[in-house]
């Protein structure tokens, strides 16, 4: 499934050690940025502003300049800034502004869907990406996963119920909670996104697929319940900024990890992503029929235990 760079001196243990370090760094940086209003502002306003100057000046010959990487880093950062405003600014919780989280989420998924289709069309049989940095292998898996991504967008529900976590002695984060975004949708998203990275970023999926997806999911299921989208945006933006600044970390050297380019694995992973998202879609349709609720105008999963637990933490 993955190939380690043993020829450059990597070992199984050392690569896993670096993966754990990346995972823990993302988890801890998310904790810092989510629990402090000031730290959040520094991480998602000041830091990307400074880095942008570097990317387009002294680092212009090293950093990624293709449309996808630039769109991803700036759209994820825009999401973080928008969520920060919803959490901390007066008037940020008006219904019109609550439409921003599902919109930015759908845009990010759609960017990846377009990329999957692009790889499938242009790189059938394999080829080097136009930026010259990575070999990709296009095939039916790209189209399966693109469909999974479209279903993932369709099943985004209950955005009108987005709320703010009340302060407690243990947690003063004021997280942006989304009670209707529950574990089954999150896991379907994770499977789809991992398949996307494996299809379209095969040289990066060990870190930006595996570690980057696990960090916000673990937080959403433990210390930061109900705020998965916020955690996802934070960790994605931080990772994208790191990757833009230090591309050699994941593209070169002994800790770079590549896909095995096995067509069997490519097919199986995308198939699992599609099955998971079809299952969530069927469940959503079942709940719509049973409850007579509109998932785009009201919350859908209000009868579930997990929903009630998250809702009880809000202001």
Secondary structure, DSSP 8 states (H G I E B T S, - for coil): -EEE-GGGT--HHHHHHHHHHHHHHHHHHHHHHHH-HHHHHIIIIIHHHHHHHHHTTTTTTTS--SHHHHHHHHHHHHHHHHHHHHHHSTTTTSHHHHHHHHHHHHHHHHHHHHHHHHHHHH-BT-EE-TTSS-EE-BSHHHHHHHHHHHHHHHT---GGG-EEB---SS-----EE-TTS-HHHHHHHHHHHHHHHHHH-TTTIIIIIIIHHHHHHHHHHTTTTT-HHHHHHHHHHHHHHHHHH-THHHHSSTT-EEE---HHHHHHHHHHHHHHHHHHHHHHHHHHHHH---TTTS-S-TTSHHHHHHHTTB-
